[in-house]
Amino acid sequence: MASRAKQKEAARARHVAKEGARLERERRQRRVRVLGGVVLAAVAVVAVAIALSSSGGGSSGLRTGNGAAKLAAQVQQLLAEDQALPKGRGYRDAVVEGVVLNLDKESAGIL
């Protein structure tokens, strides 16, 4: 039978080996979690970029070029019509609403 000192040394070696294996397993799991987080963040960034790029081109925001000129002409026309017609809030609101609806239809490609 092995001496007590040899038994303790063997038990200590098993314990050190188990502890080393446990630490290595934890490191591997931590690397997998970090890598998973990085991949998830990259996928989220790509998804947001795709959503933003595919939603652009609408009528929101500042109009430039032909859109701005067309809008300015419609506003000038409205102001001229408003000066020529009797003052009435209901009529003015209806005209403005009609222009807004026309602008929405133009930007949607209906007109």
C-alpha positions as CSV (number, residue, x, y, z in Angstrom):
1,M,0.0,0.0,0.0
2,A,1.2,3.5,-0.8
3,S,2.4,5.7,2.0
4,R,0.3,8.5,3.3
5,A,2.5,11.1,1.8
6,K,2.1,9.6,-1.7
7,Q,-1.6,9.4,-1.3
8,K,-1.7,13.1,-0.4
9,E,0.5,14.0,-3.3
10,A,-1.8,12.0,-5.7
11,A,-4.9,13.7,-4.3
12,R,-3.3,17.1,-4.6
13,A,-2.3,16.4,-8.2
14,R,-5.9,15.3,-9.0
15,H,-7.2,18.4,-7.3
16,V,-4.8,20.7,-9.3
17,A,-5.8,18.9,-12.6
18,K,-9.5,19.3,-11.9
19,E,-9.0,22.9,-10.9
20,G,-7.0,23.6,-14.1
21,A,-9.7,21.9,-16.2
22,R,-12.4,23.9,-14.5
23,L,-10.6,27.2,-15.1
24,E,-10.0,26.3,-18.7
25,R,-13.7,25.4,-19.2
26,E,-14.7,28.8,-17.6
27,R,-12.3,30.7,-19.9
28,R,-13.7,28.9,-22.9
29,Q,-17.3,29.7,-21.9
30,R,-16.4,33.3,-21.3
31,R,-14.8,33.6,-24.8
32,V,-17.9,32.1,-26.3
33,R,-20.2,34.5,-24.5
34,V,-18.0,37.5,-25.5
35,L,-17.9,36.3,-29.1
36,G,-21.7,35.8,-29.1
37,G,-22.2,39.3,-27.8
38,V,-19.9,40.8,-30.4
39,V,-21.7,38.9,-33.2
40,L,-25.1,39.9,-31.8
41,A,-24.0,43.6,-31.7
42,A,-22.7,43.4,-35.3
43,V,-26.0,41.8,-36.5
44,A,-27.9,44.6,-34.7
45,V,-25.8,47.3,-36.3
46,V,-26.3,45.8,-39.8
47,A,-30.0,45.4,-39.2
48,V,-30.3,49.1,-38.2
49,A,-28.2,50.2,-41.2
50,I,-30.4,48.2,-43.6
51,A,-33.6,49.6,-42.0
52,L,-32.3,53.2,-42.3
53,S,-31.1,52.8,-45.8
54,S,-34.3,51.2,-47.1
55,S,-36.6,53.7,-45.4
56,G,-34.9,56.8,-46.9
57,G,-36.2,58.8,-49.9
58,G,-39.6,59.7,-48.4
59,S,-41.0,63.2,-48.1
60,S,-39.7,63.7,-44.6
61,G,-37.0,66.2,-43.9
62,L,-35.8,69.3,-45.8
63,R,-36.8,69.5,-49.4
64,T,-34.1,70.5,-51.9
65,G,-33.9,71.0,-55.6
66,N,-37.2,70.4,-57.6
67,G,-39.1,69.4,-54.5
68,A,-38.3,72.6,-52.8
69,A,-39.1,74.7,-55.9
70,K,-42.4,72.8,-56.3
71,L,-43.3,73.3,-52.7
72,A,-42.5,77.0,-52.8
73,A,-44.6,77.5,-55.9
74,Q,-47.6,75.8,-54.2
75,V,-47.2,78.0,-51.2
76,Q,-47.0,81.1,-53.3
77,Q,-50.1,80.0,-55.2
78,L,-51.9,79.4,-51.9
79,L,-51.0,82.8,-50.6
80,A,-52.2,84.4,-53.8
81,E,-55.5,82.5,-53.7
82,D,-55.9,83.3,-50.0
83,Q,-55.5,87.0,-50.7
84,A,-58.1,86.9,-53.5
85,L,-60.7,84.9,-51.6
86,P,-62.9,86.0,-48.7
87,K,-61.2,85.5,-45.4
88,G,-62.5,82.3,-43.7
89,R,-60.6,79.9,-41.6
90,G,-62.6,76.9,-42.9
91,Y,-61.8,77.5,-46.6
92,R,-58.1,78.3,-45.9
93,D,-57.8,75.0,-43.8
94,A,-59.4,73.1,-46.7
95,V,-57.0,74.5,-49.2
96,V,-54.0,73.8,-47.1
97,E,-55.2,70.3,-46.4
98,G,-55.7,69.7,-50.1
99,V,-52.1,70.8,-50.9
100,V,-50.8,68.5,-48.1
101,L,-52.8,65.6,-49.5
102,N,-51.4,66.3,-53.0
103,L,-47.9,66.5,-51.7
104,D,-48.4,63.2,-49.9
105,K,-49.7,61.6,-53.1
106,E,-46.8,63.0,-55.1
107,S,-44.2,61.6,-52.7
108,A,-46.0,58.3,-52.8
109,G,-45.9,58.3,-56.6
110,I,-49.7,58.4,-57.0
111,L,-49.8,61.7,-58.9
